[in-house]
């Protein structure tokens, strides 16, 4: 178990992915490319990196200007737009929850990886979210409401998927190489930090899903969290899990 502070998850994801042959490496569900940035820092300027999103990803400026980085628009519910054995390694974090046919996706990833290539498949387990607060029952209800939510753009939702990655990996075309777990920790509640982002996500979820009784108590809950910050007693954490999967060697 590794403890991370703030956005350190991108660095640890990059560090956990074995790369020995110089790439290329693909991030499936890359968002703005924060993990790609961590991969670039680790691997240097010559390794080709590919970021995939359903819509053409708006990558961080340094990545957008990098001639060795390619952004690809692709629907991960469909066959991937790459030839067989295109990549040395692949990474997918906080994306699998949204896909209905998870094994179809993993079959496609196995197809585009070279023999002996690795996939690092990771996910936050939202059911493990912890806030120190004065009202434990209210906090539990808010956390579970957020874990159970399904946004309009998601085909599927599972707030406990992190703990299921091991079983999903064992039933995939890959062989299991390693299992990881780490804790994302925030004791500051700073604007833009992981705890602040989690609170915003919880607030959006309870309002979107019409948990009106919980929505009516959000201000009360946040005020309590801020009071704990003032007393030096605030703590937020959530568990991330990942499995390192490997294609069969020739």
Buried (B, 14 or more C-beta within 10 A) or exposed (E): EBEBBBEBBBBBBBEBBBBEEEBBBBBBBBBBBBBBBBBBEEBEEEBBBBBBBBEEBEBBEEBEEBEBBBBBEBEBBEBBEBEEEBBBBBBBBBBBBBBEEBEEBBBBBBBBBBEBBBBBBBBBBBBBBBBBBEBEEBBEBBBBBBBBBBEEEEEEBBBBBBBBBBEBBEEBBBEEBEEBBBBBBBBBBEEEBBBBEBBEBBBEBBEBBEBEEBBEBBEEBBEBBEEBBEEEEBBBBBBBBBBBBBBEEE
